[in-house]
Amino acid sequence: MRQMVEEADVIRIFETPLHPYTAGLLQSIPRIDQRKTAKERLREIKGVVPIPSRLPPGCAFHPRCPESWRSARATPPS
């Protein structure tokens, strides 16, 4: 089961993502124009991806979301 969390044109998604999952994905993209030292790591989305057949109620990202609010536990993103 898939759950869409955000939909917009490509420019708006890359410049101003609204959903924390979208922002997390964009922050985890390796960039060739930003060199990393051996000790620096790519940013990651903390937590464990849920099993698709056992998604939590509401927004499937809320258990791993640094900005989760109570309503996200009950209502999927719209």
Rosetta blueprint (number, residue, H / E / L):
1 M L
2 R L
3 Q L
4 M L
5 V L
6 E L
7 E L
8 A L
9 D L
10 V H
11 I H
12 R H
13 I H
14 F H
15 E H
16 T L
17 P L
18 L L
19 H L
20 P H
21 Y H
22 T H
23 A H
24 G H
25 L H
26 L H
27 Q H
28 S L
29 I L
30 P L
31 R L
32 I L
33 D L
34 Q L
35 R L
36 K L
37 T L
38 A L
39 K L
40 E L
41 R L
42 L L
43 R L
44 E L
45 I L
46 K L
47 G L
48 V L
49 V L
50 P L
51 I L
52 P H
53 S H
54 R H
55 L L
56 P L
57 P L
58 G L
59 C L
60 A L
61 F L
62 H H
63 P H
64 R H
65 C L
66 P L
67 E L
68 S L
69 W L
70 R H
71 S H
72 A H
73 R H
74 A L
75 T L
76 P L
77 P L
78 S L
